[in-house]
């Protein structure tokens, strides 16, 4: 049906819109419902960027913020339940980078002023993973440490493919969500194996 607005006489617009609007509302509702369904039922993907060939040691360097000691065990226990583990958790002076370990340090040159944490993996003949943490304790330190340990185990950020290859950083509440405000304890080992 083609409508030429020049042909609509005064008073007919209301008549025309009353016939079209119910269809418009139904169509709009169906489109929104379909988009929400696709968004919330899309499969979560967590890219596995690399893997350890062995179980690493976890070292808490003397430069690490004090709040790490109270939160690290819970963060490690979370990953044990997901199938990831560390050999030991030990304090260390860390004057030089430690190879084949995950080391937790305080703020460094790669930590931006707006970052709460950053994980850097150097993958050469020896793996060196450094988790740099801001000295200011976050609202949920155990959750932040668990997220960064996920990166130290080789996991990327959670995302969902929603339509035709377009990715979105949903779901909020996932342990590997890219934004600190939206990280939660949700995880499924099937997403990264």
Protein Blocks (a to p, Z undefined) as FASTA:
>chain_A
ZZdfklpcghjlmmmmmmmmmmmmmmmmmmmmmmmmmmmmpccddddfbdcfbdcddddd
fkbcfklmmmmmmmmmmmmmnopacfbdcddfklaccehiacdddddfklcfkbcbdcdd
dddfbdcddddddfbdcfblmlmmmmmmmmmnopacddddfbghiacfbdehiaklcbfk
lgcfbdcfklmZZ
